[in-house]
Amino acid sequence: MSSSEPSILNAERLFPNQETSSERIAALSLLDAITVNFSDTCAVWLFERPEPKTQFDLVNHLRQSLGVTLDAYPQWCGLVKAINTVNGPPATGEDQLAPHARRFGRVYVHYGTRSDPGVEFVTARSAATLDELHPSSRPSAQPLWNQEEVTLSQFVPTTPLANPANVSDVDILPPNMAIQVTELACGGFVLAVKIAHTLADASAMISFVKDWANVSRSVSQGEAPPVLNPVFEPERLDNAAAGDINAALPEESIIQQTESLPFHRYDWWNVPADSPRKKQIPSIFRNQELPPAGKQIPWSEWDTNAPVSHYIVHLSQDQVEAIWKQASNASSADAKDSRLSRHDAVLAHIWASINRARNMQQDPGPVHCDLTYGCRPAFQLGDAFMGSLAVMVNVEMTGADVTTTAQSDGKETAVLPPIAQRIRQTLSRVRDPVLLAAHLHRLAYEVSPQRIWQGFLGSRHVMTTTWARAGLYEVDFGLGPHPTARYADGILSNLDGLVLIKEAPPGRRSEATGKASPTWTQHGVDVQLHVRTEDMERLLLDPLLLPHQHE
């Protein structure tokens, strides 16, 4: 592709078309608070050339429909703030918050004021074409796609987003969300959206983009905008916590229940006194004698200086089915807990492949699949519930067990059933609403929500996020005969062990209507992999990575 980066044409702040009726301060949820230092939630969509019925200005159309959409998301235009005192008098407005929401490190959003920073809206132009960024034949022609050749992150707005933990004294307040529309040389365009993780996980962000697309579609058809119904009620999640989280002290019996959850408890503050990482402890606690709240982080397992490669691995629908059948070949006793999903099988396959590439075949020590699990179903909160509602689950096995292979019909095959069953059984334990309610109780009393980390990277971990069924390809702006994106992807940091599982693009042969596919694997699965280059080279040569189509 062309190496030319997008040229920025304009950057402005957008606000809801309708002014918020009143100023509001709302505490974000206990789960939102732990994500303050997470990377931004970010995705890109590559769209074909718009072909509306009449000539129109694409950028102006998207700008106007975005303003209408923001009427339903005024909190995203406001200021996210963190409690930075311990037992001190609350700042102005913080006295409105519940007692548990006034503890150190908790976050809230303040919006509906003239000082709201709004949403950054950037327009740009690029000499690249869609065929250079993503050839339509890519899934079949390039099942192993090197992302160093196509850097979609260049289309993400460079605007720094607000971080309530690192507030600086600036004249122009940073926004919580930034959007960039880049018009391509072929007439197509790239849409990139990023938002502070504290306000939205992938599910919430994609739901927002689908709302925006629905507004755009109505406007382009000359119809009244649809009624949007995102649910911004973070207190509903906190109300699901066990016990009384506003009491001065936690209930030890509830805390004990959380010990059975398959979660890591890595303590970012549990470092030697002479460690330079001591600086990561907030200054208010730095000179205190604090008992460890969890295990020390195994930094020795992660060579942060080693080069990392970034590939998309495409598995066709037939390959997904072959992997699922292979993973489901377990005894009835092993499979009695629940039927394996395609996602269980794909994850087992990818996790096993990465560990083989890491030469874990003879390793008796534990390896970890740190899997993000969305909690909306467990708490009976719908897809329209806004926020960052996830926990990270520790699926653990030994390196030797995850990499076990066997001979079948003279060919080597991975032994996937025990791995897939371990994934399924671990997730089944986490889905217990009683245990998750206990987890929320414990979070309410952490010294700092950002102190405990439930995952890690490096040679013994993969950190996996899944966007399966999130609707990446249900975004239809109503701009032509190919209304859904040719390609969509999440933007992750290039760090050893990051994995994203998502739907593959439907392709032009699909009758795209903006509706959900019958199954999320209908067009295959794309897996975004970030693995140390030395290991990636072995992974790409692994004959087991891409099953033969006829299997």
PATIVO-29761 format. One line per 2 residues: for each residue x, y, z of C-alpha. Coordinates in nm, 3 decimals. Layout:
N
X,Y,Z ~ ...
END
This chain:
551
0.000,0.000,0.000 ~ 0.095,0.362,-0.021
0.314,0.465,0.269 ~ 0.159,0.810,0.279
-0.013,0.882,0.606 ~ -0.350,1.056,0.619
-0.340,1.433,0.592 ~ -0.550,1.600,0.860
-0.793,1.850,0.713 ~ -0.987,1.963,1.019
-1.041,1.888,1.387 ~ -1.331,2.019,1.591
-1.532,1.944,1.900 ~ -1.890,1.825,1.859
-2.167,1.831,2.116 ~ -2.524,1.704,2.134
-2.759,1.896,1.908 ~ -2.993,1.941,2.201
-2.853,2.098,2.515 ~ -2.868,1.875,2.822
-3.156,1.990,3.037 ~ -2.947,2.007,3.353
-2.600,1.960,3.493 ~ -2.541,1.609,3.625
-2.281,1.417,3.824 ~ -2.303,1.038,3.799
-2.078,0.778,3.956 ~ -1.945,0.522,3.712
-1.963,0.158,3.813 ~ -1.723,-0.050,4.018
-1.617,-0.233,3.701 ~ -1.573,0.094,3.510
-1.329,0.219,3.773 ~ -1.080,-0.065,3.730
-1.028,0.028,3.362 ~ -0.895,0.380,3.419
-0.545,0.285,3.301 ~ -0.655,0.046,3.027
-0.581,0.125,2.663 ~ -0.857,0.310,2.482
-1.138,0.106,2.331 ~ -1.081,0.149,1.959
-1.201,0.013,1.625 ~ -1.178,0.098,1.255
-1.420,0.032,0.970 ~ -1.330,0.041,0.598
-1.627,0.143,0.382 ~ -1.685,0.134,0.007
-1.745,0.452,-0.195 ~ -2.077,0.607,-0.086
-2.340,0.605,-0.360 ~ -2.636,0.802,-0.225
-2.931,0.888,-0.443 ~ -2.825,1.251,-0.460
-2.491,1.426,-0.435 ~ -2.400,1.511,-0.082
-2.109,1.599,0.144 ~ -2.003,1.280,0.325
-1.821,1.455,0.607 ~ -2.101,1.702,0.672
-2.357,1.421,0.665 ~ -2.163,1.219,0.922
-2.102,1.529,1.134 ~ -2.471,1.617,1.146
-2.590,1.264,1.217 ~ -2.325,1.233,1.489
-2.464,1.542,1.661 ~ -2.811,1.386,1.663
-2.668,1.062,1.803 ~ -2.485,1.242,2.083
-2.823,1.365,2.211 ~ -2.858,1.013,2.354
-2.498,1.002,2.484 ~ -2.444,1.337,2.662
-2.229,1.175,2.933 ~ -1.962,1.090,2.675
-1.921,1.462,2.608 ~ -1.853,1.548,2.971
-1.563,1.526,3.215 ~ -1.457,1.200,3.379
-1.304,1.260,3.720 ~ -1.148,1.041,3.988
-1.159,1.065,4.365 ~ -0.801,1.150,4.464
-0.834,1.189,4.840 ~ -0.852,0.945,5.130
-1.087,1.040,5.412 ~ -1.074,1.400,5.298
-1.360,1.642,5.239 ~ -1.532,1.575,4.907
-1.477,1.818,4.622 ~ -1.766,2.021,4.490
-2.036,1.787,4.370 ~ -1.873,1.470,4.503
-2.093,1.486,4.813 ~ -2.381,1.385,4.583
-2.221,1.045,4.531 ~ -2.294,0.735,4.738
-2.036,0.666,5.012 ~ -1.875,0.377,4.820
-1.835,0.600,4.515 ~ -1.640,0.860,4.718
-1.352,0.623,4.798 ~ -1.007,0.674,4.646
-0.977,0.592,4.277 ~ -1.347,0.572,4.208
-1.462,0.759,3.901 ~ -1.759,0.968,3.802
-1.869,1.175,3.505 ~ -1.971,1.541,3.525
-2.163,1.666,3.223 ~ -2.424,1.910,3.101
-2.204,2.216,3.160 ~ -2.052,2.481,2.935
-1.708,2.338,3.011 ~ -1.785,1.993,2.868
-1.498,1.897,2.633 ~ -1.728,1.733,2.376
-1.620,1.474,2.121 ~ -1.322,1.531,1.891
-1.422,1.496,1.524 ~ -1.131,1.478,1.282
-1.147,1.471,0.904 ~ -0.857,1.357,0.688
-0.762,1.245,0.338 ~ -0.535,0.962,0.228
-0.379,0.853,-0.102 ~ -0.446,0.491,-0.008
-0.726,0.285,-0.162 ~ -0.953,0.020,-0.016
-0.789,-0.247,-0.228 ~ -0.453,-0.152,-0.082
-0.583,-0.150,0.274 ~ -0.793,-0.466,0.246
-0.826,-0.660,-0.081 ~ -1.168,-0.826,-0.107
-0.993,-1.160,-0.160 ~ -0.780,-1.129,0.153
-0.954,-1.391,0.373 ~ -0.894,-1.670,0.121
-0.583,-1.534,-0.052 ~ -0.401,-1.425,0.266
-0.516,-1.637,0.560 ~ -0.195,-1.528,0.736
-0.200,-1.149,0.694 ~ 0.097,-0.947,0.811
-0.032,-0.627,0.970 ~ 0.305,-0.456,0.945
0.225,-0.418,0.575 ~ -0.112,-0.251,0.642
-0.111,-0.023,0.944 ~ -0.473,0.060,1.014
-0.375,0.238,1.335 ~ -0.256,0.531,1.120
-0.623,0.618,1.067 ~ -0.695,0.648,1.440
-0.708,1.006,1.565 ~ -0.393,1.098,1.755
-0.592,1.312,2.000 ~ -0.502,1.205,2.357
-0.811,1.109,2.553 ~ -0.889,1.212,2.908
-0.751,1.003,3.192 ~ -0.893,1.097,3.533
-0.588,0.946,3.704 ~ -0.352,1.181,3.519
-0.517,1.520,3.508 ~ -0.299,1.798,3.367
-0.352,2.170,3.375 ~ -0.437,2.255,3.014
-0.640,2.525,2.847 ~ -0.833,2.282,2.626
-0.965,1.980,2.812 ~ -0.907,1.644,2.641
-1.217,1.460,2.523 ~ -1.340,1.117,2.626
-1.395,1.013,2.264 ~ -1.231,1.094,1.932
-1.352,1.003,1.584 ~ -1.171,1.032,1.253
-1.320,1.009,0.904 ~ -1.055,0.961,0.635
-1.159,0.985,0.270 ~ -0.958,0.751,0.046
-0.831,0.800,-0.309 ~ -1.080,0.543,-0.441
-1.380,0.724,-0.292 ~ -1.415,0.490,0.002
-1.355,0.603,0.358 ~ -1.215,0.484,0.690
-1.404,0.544,1.012 ~ -1.201,0.518,1.333
-1.356,0.553,1.678 ~ -1.177,0.549,2.010
-1.316,0.610,2.357 ~ -1.180,0.600,2.709
-1.223,0.244,2.836 ~ -1.375,0.377,3.158
-1.685,0.484,2.965 ~ -1.720,0.205,2.714
-1.599,-0.144,2.633 ~ -1.619,-0.281,2.279
-1.983,-0.380,2.319 ~ -2.084,-0.028,2.423
-1.871,0.142,2.158 ~ -2.005,-0.076,1.874
-2.360,-0.023,1.999 ~ -2.297,0.352,1.976
-2.163,0.327,1.620 ~ -2.467,0.121,1.519
-2.691,0.392,1.668 ~ -2.500,0.656,1.472
-2.537,0.450,1.155 ~ -2.912,0.415,1.215
-2.944,0.792,1.243 ~ -2.739,0.836,0.926
-2.956,0.588,0.739 ~ -3.275,0.764,0.842
-3.140,1.106,0.744 ~ -3.020,0.980,0.405
-3.365,0.834,0.341 ~ -3.541,1.156,0.442
-3.699,0.997,0.749 ~ -3.721,1.116,1.108
-3.426,1.003,1.322 ~ -3.492,0.686,1.523
-3.544,0.695,1.896 ~ -3.216,0.580,2.053
-3.225,0.400,2.384 ~ -2.876,0.347,2.526
-2.892,0.266,2.897 ~ -2.661,0.477,3.111
-2.741,0.355,3.462 ~ -2.410,0.248,3.619
-2.573,0.238,3.961 ~ -2.769,-0.069,3.849
-2.446,-0.268,3.835 ~ -2.329,-0.146,4.175
-2.670,-0.228,4.320 ~ -2.607,-0.589,4.219
-2.314,-0.613,4.461 ~ -2.356,-0.843,4.758
-2.395,-0.694,5.104 ~ -2.392,-0.325,5.193
-2.105,-0.168,4.997 ~ -2.168,0.168,5.165
-2.082,0.029,5.507 ~ -1.748,0.128,5.659
-1.603,-0.224,5.645 ~ -1.646,-0.519,5.406
-1.818,-0.841,5.508 ~ -1.545,-1.103,5.542
-1.783,-1.388,5.461 ~ -1.852,-1.228,5.124
-1.482,-1.167,5.060 ~ -1.417,-1.535,5.126
-1.661,-1.633,4.853 ~ -1.445,-1.458,4.593
-1.150,-1.687,4.665 ~ -1.313,-1.958,4.453
-1.328,-1.735,4.144 ~ -1.067,-1.815,3.875
-0.916,-1.466,3.880 ~ -0.556,-1.351,3.900
-0.480,-1.103,4.174 ~ -0.161,-0.933,4.061
-0.077,-0.637,4.281 ~ 0.083,-0.349,4.089
0.197,-0.199,4.418 ~ 0.362,-0.518,4.548
0.719,-0.429,4.446 ~ 1.054,-0.423,4.629
1.130,-0.102,4.812 ~ 1.414,-0.014,4.571
1.217,-0.094,4.256 ~ 1.168,0.189,4.003
0.812,0.059,3.968 ~ 0.748,0.209,4.311
0.656,0.525,4.119 ~ 0.341,0.357,3.991
0.198,0.372,4.343 ~ -0.010,0.690,4.389
0.188,0.946,4.589 ~ -0.071,0.949,4.866
0.016,0.584,4.946 ~ 0.382,0.568,4.840
0.537,0.605,5.185 ~ 0.286,0.391,5.372
0.336,0.035,5.488 ~ 0.069,-0.139,5.286
0.022,-0.516,5.311 ~ 0.029,-0.692,4.973
-0.316,-0.721,4.819 ~ -0.209,-0.988,4.571
0.084,-1.164,4.407 ~ 0.383,-0.985,4.266
0.365,-0.937,3.892 ~ 0.596,-1.188,3.715
0.789,-0.929,3.516 ~ 1.070,-1.178,3.449
0.836,-1.369,3.216 ~ 0.790,-1.075,2.979
1.078,-0.944,2.770 ~ 0.935,-0.603,2.690
1.230,-0.522,2.462 ~ 1.180,-0.820,2.230
1.027,-0.735,1.889 ~ 0.662,-0.831,1.847
0.484,-0.928,1.524 ~ 0.120,-0.863,1.440
-0.082,-1.093,1.214 ~ -0.446,-1.165,1.133
-0.512,-1.540,1.110 ~ -0.823,-1.619,0.906
-1.007,-1.943,0.970 ~ -1.274,-2.026,0.712
-1.614,-2.152,0.824 ~ -1.512,-2.505,0.722
-1.193,-2.476,0.927 ~ -1.389,-2.348,1.227
-1.623,-2.646,1.197 ~ -1.326,-2.884,1.173
-1.171,-2.733,1.486 ~ -1.502,-2.750,1.671
-1.555,-3.115,1.580 ~ -1.200,-3.194,1.687
-1.245,-3.012,2.019 ~ -1.584,-3.178,2.083
-1.440,-3.528,2.051 ~ -1.453,-3.583,2.428
-1.607,-3.853,2.639 ~ -1.961,-3.798,2.759
-1.828,-3.771,3.113 ~ -1.595,-3.485,3.015
-1.861,-3.306,2.816 ~ -2.151,-3.337,3.058
-2.116,-2.986,3.203 ~ -2.215,-2.807,2.882
-2.187,-2.825,2.509 ~ -1.876,-2.666,2.368
-1.923,-2.351,2.162 ~ -1.734,-2.263,1.845
-1.567,-1.989,2.044 ~ -1.441,-2.240,2.303
-1.294,-2.449,2.022 ~ -1.131,-2.160,1.832
-0.980,-2.022,2.152 ~ -0.847,-2.366,2.248
-0.692,-2.402,1.903 ~ -0.526,-2.059,1.909
-0.403,-2.093,2.268 ~ -0.251,-2.433,2.192
-0.088,-2.299,1.874 ~ 0.073,-2.003,2.054
0.210,-2.227,2.328 ~ 0.356,-2.470,2.075
0.528,-2.172,1.911 ~ 0.660,-2.073,2.254
0.817,-2.421,2.292 ~ 0.609,-2.514,2.596
0.579,-2.883,2.497 ~ 0.787,-3.013,2.789
0.706,-2.736,3.038 ~ 0.532,-2.859,3.357
0.462,-2.506,3.479 ~ 0.133,-2.317,3.443
0.037,-2.116,3.137 ~ -0.258,-1.880,3.137
-0.528,-1.771,2.899 ~ -0.648,-1.445,3.054
-0.990,-1.422,2.891 ~ -1.212,-1.114,2.903
-1.567,-1.210,2.998 ~ -1.852,-0.962,2.955
-2.083,-0.954,3.256 ~ -2.398,-0.810,3.098
-2.576,-1.150,3.071 ~ -2.487,-1.253,3.427
-2.638,-0.934,3.568 ~ -2.929,-0.940,3.321
-2.817,-0.616,3.159 ~ -2.889,-0.586,2.788
-2.653,-0.503,2.502 ~ -2.760,-0.138,2.521
-2.617,-0.104,2.875 ~ -2.332,0.146,2.854
-2.006,0.107,3.041 ~ -1.710,-0.127,3.067
-1.860,-0.445,3.208 ~ -1.602,-0.719,3.205
-1.383,-0.930,3.426 ~ -1.073,-1.120,3.320
-1.081,-1.495,3.376 ~ -0.772,-1.709,3.437
-0.795,-2.029,3.232 ~ -0.495,-2.225,3.354
-0.320,-2.543,3.243 ~ 0.038,-2.665,3.224
0.241,-2.583,2.917 ~ 0.280,-2.953,2.842
-0.095,-3.018,2.861 ~ -0.189,-2.727,2.635
0.057,-2.839,2.366 ~ -0.022,-3.213,2.366
-0.050,-3.366,2.018 ~ -0.142,-3.713,1.892
-0.113,-3.919,1.575 ~ -0.433,-3.973,1.378
-0.435,-4.150,1.041 ~ -0.063,-4.094,1.017
-0.093,-3.720,1.083 ~ -0.014,-3.515,1.389
-0.315,-3.342,1.548 ~ -0.357,-3.117,1.849
-0.543,-3.267,2.145 ~ -0.804,-2.995,2.188
-1.086,-3.153,2.396 ~ -0.921,-3.106,2.740
-0.830,-2.747,2.656 ~ -1.175,-2.654,2.528
-1.337,-2.823,2.827 ~ -1.111,-2.631,3.067
-1.217,-2.306,2.899 ~ -1.586,-2.401,2.923
-1.562,-2.517,3.286 ~ -1.373,-2.203,3.392
-1.629,-1.975,3.230 ~ -1.911,-2.173,3.393
-1.766,-2.092,3.735 ~ -1.750,-1.720,3.656
-2.109,-1.700,3.534 ~ -2.246,-1.757,3.882
-2.427,-1.429,3.969 ~ -2.373,-1.492,4.340
-1.995,-1.508,4.301 ~ -1.990,-1.206,4.070
-2.196,-1.012,4.325 ~ -1.935,-1.104,4.586
-1.663,-0.987,4.347 ~ -1.832,-0.647,4.321
-1.844,-0.628,4.701 ~ -1.470,-0.689,4.719
-1.403,-0.429,4.449 ~ -1.594,-0.172,4.651
-1.338,-0.202,4.931 ~ -1.012,-0.222,4.737
-0.768,0.047,4.845 ~ -0.758,0.145,4.479
-0.963,-0.016,4.198 ~ -0.664,0.016,3.964
-0.426,-0.167,4.200 ~ -0.528,-0.524,4.114
-0.465,-0.656,3.765 ~ -0.639,-0.974,3.650
-0.409,-1.053,3.361 ~ -0.057,-1.025,3.228
0.146,-1.070,2.912 ~ 0.471,-1.238,2.813
0.580,-1.596,2.764 ~ 0.323,-1.768,2.991
0.015,-1.558,2.921 ~ -0.218,-1.471,2.639
-0.465,-1.192,2.706 ~ -0.770,-1.258,2.493
-1.059,-1.029,2.407 ~ -1.351,-1.154,2.204
-1.572,-0.942,1.981 ~ -1.773,-1.237,1.858
-2.138,-1.138,1.811 ~ -2.057,-0.773,1.887
-2.194,-0.672,1.547 ~ -1.887,-0.523,1.381
-2.046,-0.586,1.042 ~ -2.397,-0.473,1.139
-2.298,-0.107,1.098 ~ -2.496,0.031,0.802
-2.479,0.407,0.735 ~ -2.715,0.369,0.438
-2.470,0.516,0.187 ~ -2.490,0.277,-0.106
-2.537,-0.077,-0.237 ~ -2.259,-0.208,-0.010
-2.363,-0.037,0.314 ~ -2.170,-0.251,0.561
-1.795,-0.234,0.599 ~ -1.561,-0.425,0.373
-1.344,-0.480,0.678 ~ -1.350,-0.390,1.047
-1.092,-0.443,1.318 ~ -1.004,-0.356,1.673
-0.689,-0.156,1.740 ~ -0.471,-0.312,2.013
-0.124,-0.229,2.136 ~ 0.144,-0.446,1.977
0.236,-0.639,2.292 ~ 0.340,-1.002,2.325
0.035,-1.214,2.401 ~ -0.258,-0.993,2.297
-0.531,-1.179,2.105 ~ -0.860,-1.057,1.957
-1.119,-1.302,1.822 ~ -1.383,-1.157,1.591
-1.608,-1.220,1.296 ~ -1.454,-1.226,0.950
-1.587,-0.985,0.685 ~ -1.891,-1.103,0.490
-1.756,-1.000,0.149 ~ -1.948,-0.851,-0.142
-2.119,-1.181,-0.219 ~ -2.325,-1.133,0.097
-2.657,-0.956,0.079 ~ -2.558,-0.705,0.344
-2.860,-0.560,0.519 ~ -2.717,-0.443,0.848
-2.882,-0.737,1.022 ~ -2.705,-0.995,1.232
-2.570,-1.303,1.057 ~ -2.732,-1.637,1.147
-2.408,-1.739,1.317 ~ -2.104,-1.531,1.400
-1.881,-1.784,1.223 ~ -2.083,-1.779,0.898
-1.800,-1.611,0.707 ~ -1.522,-1.758,0.915
-1.325,-1.608,1.201 ~ -1.042,-1.353,1.206
-0.798,-1.378,1.495 ~ -0.571,-1.082,1.563
-0.243,-1.206,1.711 ~ 0.040,-1.012,1.873
0.325,-1.249,1.951 ~ 0.699,-1.209,2.002
0.856,-1.218,1.655 ~ 1.075,-1.519,1.730
0.766,-1.717,1.835 ~ 0.552,-1.581,1.553
0.797,-1.718,1.299 ~ 0.747,-2.067,1.442
0.370,-2.014,1.464 ~ 0.340,-1.929,1.096
0.525,-2.248,1.002 ~ 0.309,-2.470,1.224
0.119,-2.714,0.997 ~ -0.156,-2.741,1.259
-0.240,-2.369,1.260 ~ -0.460,-2.381,0.948
-0.657,-2.707,0.932 ~ -0.705,-2.858,0.587
-1.037,-2.750,0.442 ~ -1.166,-3.107,0.399
-1.107,-3.210,0.760
END
